Amino acid sequence: MARSLLLTIAAMSAKSNERAVVTARQVRQRPAGLVPRHRSVSPFVACLLGSVLLTVSSARADDTKRDLTELDIEALMNLEVTSVSKKAEKSSEAAAALYVITAEDIRRSGATTIPDALRLAPGVNVAQVDANKWAVGVRGFTNLLNDKLLVLIDGRSVYTPLFGGVFWDVQDTLLDDVDRIEVIRGPGGTLWGANAVNGVINIITKTAKDTQGGLLTAQGGTQDRGEGAARYGGKLGDDFYYRVYAKYFNRDGEFTPGREENDGWQMGRTGFRTDWDMTKRDRLTFQGDYYEGRVGPFATSASPQAEDTVAGGNLLGRFTRTFASDSDISIQSYFDYTYRNDSAFREGRNTYDLDFQHRLPLAGNQELIWGLDYRVSEDDFRGSPGVDVVPASRAVQFYGGFLQDEIRLLDDKLRFTAGTKIEHNDFTGIEYQPSARVSWTPVERQTVWAAVSRAVRTPSRIEHDFFTETPNPSTQTISRATGNPDAASEKLVAYEAGYRFKPIDRVFLDLAVFYNDYTDLSTYGAKQPVFEPGFPGTPVIPILVANHMKGQVYGCELAADAQLTERWRLRGTYSYLGIDVRPKPGDIDPQTSAKSSPANQFSIRSLLDLPAKSELDLVFRYVDSFRAGALLGGDNGEPIPSYVSLDVHLAHRLSNGVEVSVVGQNLLSDHHKEFRGGTQVQRAAYGKVAWHF
């Protein structure tokens, strides 16, 4: 929330909305009064929709057998996940609201970014703000930087302690190398620590052993001006595997009524991974990435030729020793460097992290997992005129440990898990995050689970240290907004329950309900105006970060999977969300994210295997209307209409390892708005060629 204030005062909204001042060198001017041209691909849509009826009948007539293991309902229920308990377990038996987006899901959806892939999960609201920014929320509080959602890539946290949240534009990798995305809806603080409040998203890439050989991809279309990637995996000796990759993309800007597109996006990235099976019990993984990119050029009245630049890199090492099927240790360490320079601020950050974990069996059908972790994050911040943080550079430390005990009863049909995380941070001291979970599988086809958890969000660096003064000529006052060294953590107590069952062989249903009780949510407390010698005759209004808001969020989520025929599968999701957040009278409500989540969302996916190694996949999505709160709170937020969208993916695999695909996105309208400010998402189409060798 503090970023909203900071970027508002620093004209971040001007960067998103006030982009009309652009030099002639940067854009092509439209003739006065000319209506912006909308792209139209109606014939393409008609052909794709018409082909569905033709291909369904032909699929039934073709008796050729194909390997559909990746689409089997049993395989879905038996997927191994690690994010819920920090150990491998069946996804159908996990005592949490969990959804797994597999590599096959990503490929067949036609998604080109991780945020777009997250649209496949229930309970996740993904709103594209402009060509390179997304607001992602789990169970509410959707915002450009969601400070209640922890995101990991191979165990490396990408949550920034500067503003609190995730810069999605730089969370990228070669999507062909993603093994799965585990989405936990609900608190994960007991294992993952602070800021895992509303959910945990764990992006897990494939091992080097699973990416042997070469891969070349190229794609381009109406929005994707050009994208290419190359990856090669090899082997040294019998036990050492490696891969290297590089990718680059250049994407066009989105639609803004009456203005030229100027929010394009270019980025290059390279990386590697090695996996060494040192012995039958020991494995060592070492991996890293480096990226550089630019966003723009933007044009504002303050900076007519501005351009955002980003860069970063990371190195991660992990050692695992397995003693038995239920006993192992792991040590992980990573270094992460990020740099961002835009019109509102410039920041460089170095993060160092060390984690240790030990899993061991105990008497009485118990399994204990415990661990220790330490992280230090150093930043160097430079704000825009009138907006800054004091001190400009600071190192923030987090350290602590967790303990979790699982007890298995009734021949492993009943599992009770309890644990807590005890963690220290430099802003609020020691925080406790306990949880208790129970999972009961009376028969193979059914699992009932319930959980009670406590989680916290610690103050960000901005909330603690920022300082800004803004003159208001209309009222002849000066607003002085400052961070609060005594700011408290936001707190959540969550109550959850779920039921997974397989009513018939070809159908699987997953239902979750939840009730979240929040206290100490952040607000801006405006104090009485004061007069100071530096501003004679002009009242100064102090605005201080406080914790004067509370509220409840409740809802339900449903995921359904039906294998209608050997070749045709339907998958659906539905989410309902209710929000009741109440600030203290007189306080400014900065939690605009509380108002920026739709009450209802649902999607239907059709996955059809055609004859001759072809596929036709459709994703239909509905998102309810909502009123995105104004950046400084209040009730006059921007209305975001409901919208429907249709994505179509048509692919054909050749015998020489080449796959050719065509994807249409947002085909039901020329453009639509998904979030406040920014631009509008356009109808788009692209073609892709991938060669595995």
Secondary structure, 3 states (H helix, E strand, C coil): CHHHHHHHHCCHHHHHHCCCCCCCCCCCCCCCCCCCCCCCCHHHHHHHHHHHHHHHHHHHHCCCCCCCHHHCHHHHHCCEECCCCCCCEEHHHCCCEEEEEEHHHHHHHCCCCHHHHHCCCCCEEEEEEECCEEEEEECCCCCCCCCCEEEEECCEECCCCCCCCCCHHHCCCCHHHEEEEEEEECCCHHHHCCCCCCEEEEEEECCHHHHCEEEEEEEEECCEEEEEEEEEEEEECCCEEEEEEEEEEEECCCEECCECCCCCEEEEEEEEEEEEECCCCEEEEEEEEEEEEEEEEECCCCCCCEEEEEEEEEEEEEEEEEEECCEEEEEEEEEEEEEEECCCEEEEEEEEEEEEEEEEEECCCEEEEEEEEEEEEEEEEEECCCEEECCCEEEEEEEEEEEEEEEEECCCCEEEEEEEEEEEECCCEEEEEEEEEEEECCCCCEEEEEEEEEEEECCCHHHHHEEEEEEECCCCEEEEEECCCCCCCEEEEEEEEEEEEEEECCEEEEEEEEEEEEEEEEEEEECCCECCCCCCCCCEEEEEEEEEEEEEEEEEEEEEEEECCCCEEEEEEEEEEEEEEEECCCCECCCHHHHCCCCEEEEEEEEEEECCCEEEEEEEEEECCEEECCCCCCCCCEEECCEEEEEEEEEEECCCCEEEEEEEECCCCCEECCCCCCCEEECEEEEEEEEEC
